[in-house]
Amino acid sequence: MAKGDVTRINVGKIPVGIIGLKPLMGKMAETHADKSDEEVCSFMLAELGRDNYIPREAGQDYARALLGEFKKYLGKPFGEVAPVGLSIKVLGVGCPQCHGLAQLVMEVLTELNLPAEVDQVSDLKEIAGYGVAGTPALVIGGRVMAVGGVPARERVKKWLVGAAASS
């Protein structure tokens, strides 16, 4: 998979990044354009599930979103849902701790069943704009919550619950 090959889609009301979506749709245009929606969804979930975290309980939402993206790619109409929820950014240049923090945030969001937009920011200028001196850093609702490491799961959980309550 090419670095930077992430496409943002809305899953339900939550925007997420999907690795490898565009190349997969390019291949599928030739092989799956005439397949049933169920076949397309099943294939896309299986293929994209290799490189992306797709929670089991959200499988139907992901299937619908992926099908919509494929239909748009083919030029066919398909409805979309506007994003809502918390805005979360994981700042870092791609180190194991940065990936670990992003994974932790996704797991806690799934556990709490909270809608959120989670962005991984690797652009150094954008990271500097937050005034952080180290990475990884966690930004929830525009507020820097942690810098220089992966905070404890319970602390992240507390921050997310607090942010959701105040939004």
C-alpha positions as CSV (number, residue, x, y, z in Angstrom):
1,M,0.0,0.0,0.0
2,A,1.4,3.4,-0.9
3,K,2.1,5.8,1.9
4,G,-0.5,8.5,2.1
5,D,-3.1,6.3,0.3
6,V,-5.9,7.2,2.8
7,T,-9.4,8.2,1.6
8,R,-11.8,9.9,4.0
9,I,-15.3,8.5,3.9
10,N,-18.4,8.8,6.2
11,V,-19.3,5.7,8.0
12,G,-22.8,6.4,9.3
13,K,-22.3,9.9,10.6
14,I,-18.6,9.4,11.4
15,P,-15.8,10.4,9.0
16,V,-13.0,7.8,8.9
17,G,-9.8,7.3,6.9
18,I,-9.6,4.1,4.8
19,I,-6.3,2.8,3.5
20,G,-6.3,1.5,0.0
21,L,-9.8,2.4,-1.1
22,K,-9.0,4.2,-4.4
23,P,-6.8,1.4,-5.8
24,L,-9.3,-1.2,-4.8
25,M,-12.2,0.6,-6.5
26,G,-10.0,0.9,-9.7
27,K,-9.6,-2.8,-9.8
28,M,-13.2,-3.5,-8.9
29,A,-14.6,-1.3,-11.6
30,E,-13.6,-4.0,-14.1
31,T,-14.6,-7.0,-12.0
32,H,-17.5,-5.9,-9.8
33,A,-19.5,-3.2,-11.6
34,D,-22.3,-5.7,-12.4
35,K,-22.2,-7.6,-9.1
36,S,-24.9,-7.4,-6.5
37,D,-24.6,-4.8,-3.7
38,E,-24.1,-7.7,-1.2
39,E,-21.2,-9.1,-3.2
40,V,-19.6,-5.7,-3.5
41,C,-19.9,-5.1,0.2
42,S,-18.6,-8.5,1.2
43,F,-15.6,-8.2,-1.1
44,M,-14.7,-4.6,0.0
45,L,-15.0,-5.4,3.7
46,A,-12.8,-8.5,3.3
47,E,-10.2,-6.7,1.2
48,L,-10.1,-3.4,3.2
49,G,-10.3,-5.2,6.5
50,R,-6.7,-6.4,6.0
51,D,-5.2,-2.9,6.4
52,N,-8.0,-1.1,8.2
53,Y,-9.6,-1.4,11.6
54,I,-13.3,-2.2,11.0
55,P,-15.2,-2.9,14.2
56,R,-17.5,-6.0,13.9
57,E,-20.4,-4.1,15.4
58,A,-20.0,-1.4,12.7
59,G,-19.7,-3.8,9.8
60,Q,-23.1,-2.8,8.3
61,D,-22.3,0.9,8.5
62,Y,-18.9,0.3,6.8
63,A,-20.5,-1.9,4.1
64,R,-23.1,0.8,3.3
65,A,-20.4,3.6,3.2
66,L,-18.0,1.5,1.1
67,L,-20.8,0.6,-1.3
68,G,-21.7,4.3,-1.6
69,E,-18.1,5.2,-2.4
70,F,-18.0,2.4,-5.1
71,K,-21.2,3.6,-6.7
72,K,-20.0,7.2,-6.7
73,Y,-16.8,5.9,-8.3
74,L,-18.9,4.3,-11.0
75,G,-21.0,7.4,-11.5
76,K,-24.1,5.9,-10.0
77,P,-26.2,7.9,-7.4
78,F,-26.0,7.0,-3.7
79,G,-27.1,9.1,-0.6
80,E,-24.6,10.3,2.0
81,V,-24.9,11.2,5.7
82,A,-23.3,14.4,7.1
83,P,-20.5,13.9,9.7
84,V,-21.1,14.6,13.4
85,G,-19.3,13.8,16.7
86,L,-16.0,14.7,18.4
87,S,-13.0,16.1,16.5
88,I,-9.9,14.2,17.5
89,K,-6.4,14.5,16.1
90,V,-3.4,12.3,16.7
91,L,-0.2,14.3,16.0
92,G,2.9,12.4,15.0
93,V,5.2,11.5,12.1
94,G,4.3,7.8,12.0
95,C,6.3,6.3,14.9
96,P,5.0,3.1,16.7
97,Q,3.8,5.3,19.6
98,C,1.8,7.5,17.2
99,H,0.1,4.4,15.7
100,G,-0.4,3.0,19.2
101,L,-2.1,6.2,20.4
102,A,-4.4,6.3,17.3
103,Q,-5.3,2.6,17.9
104,L,-6.0,3.3,21.5
105,V,-8.3,6.2,20.7
106,M,-10.2,4.1,18.1
107,E,-10.6,1.2,20.6
108,V,-11.9,3.6,23.4
109,L,-14.3,5.3,20.9
110,T,-15.6,1.9,19.9
111,E,-16.0,0.8,23.5
112,L,-17.9,4.0,24.4
113,N,-19.8,4.0,21.1
114,L,-19.0,7.6,20.6
115,P,-19.1,9.2,17.1
116,A,-15.9,11.0,16.3
117,E,-13.7,12.2,13.4
118,V,-10.2,10.9,14.0
119,D,-7.4,12.4,11.9
120,Q,-3.8,11.4,12.0
121,V,-1.7,14.5,11.4
122,S,1.9,14.0,10.2
123,D,2.6,17.3,8.5
124,L,5.2,19.0,10.7
125,K,3.9,22.5,10.0
126,E,0.4,21.5,11.1
127,I,1.8,19.8,14.2
128,A,3.8,22.9,15.1
129,G,0.6,24.9,14.8
130,Y,-0.7,23.1,17.9
131,G,2.4,24.3,19.9
132,V,3.5,20.8,20.9
133,A,7.1,20.1,21.5
134,G,6.9,16.3,21.1
135,T,4.9,13.5,19.6
136,P,2.7,11.7,19.7
137,A,0.2,14.3,20.8
138,L,-3.6,14.0,21.3
139,V,-5.9,16.8,20.5
140,I,-9.6,16.5,21.4
141,G,-12.0,19.2,20.3
142,G,-9.1,21.5,19.4
143,R,-7.6,21.2,22.9
144,V,-4.2,19.5,23.4
145,M,-4.6,16.8,26.0
146,A,-1.4,14.8,25.9
147,V,2.1,15.3,24.5
148,G,5.1,13.0,24.2
149,G,3.6,9.6,24.9
150,V,0.6,7.4,25.0
151,P,-1.6,8.2,28.0
152,A,-3.3,5.5,30.1
153,R,-6.5,4.0,28.6
154,E,-8.6,5.2,31.5
155,R,-7.3,8.8,31.1
156,V,-8.2,8.8,27.4
157,K,-11.6,7.3,28.2
158,K,-12.2,10.1,30.8
159,W,-11.2,12.8,28.3
160,L,-13.5,11.4,25.6
161,V,-16.4,11.1,27.9
162,G,-15.9,14.6,29.1
163,A,-15.5,16.0,25.6
164,A,-18.7,14.2,24.5
165,A,-20.6,15.5,27.4
166,S,-19.6,19.1,26.7
167,S,-20.2,19.0,23.0
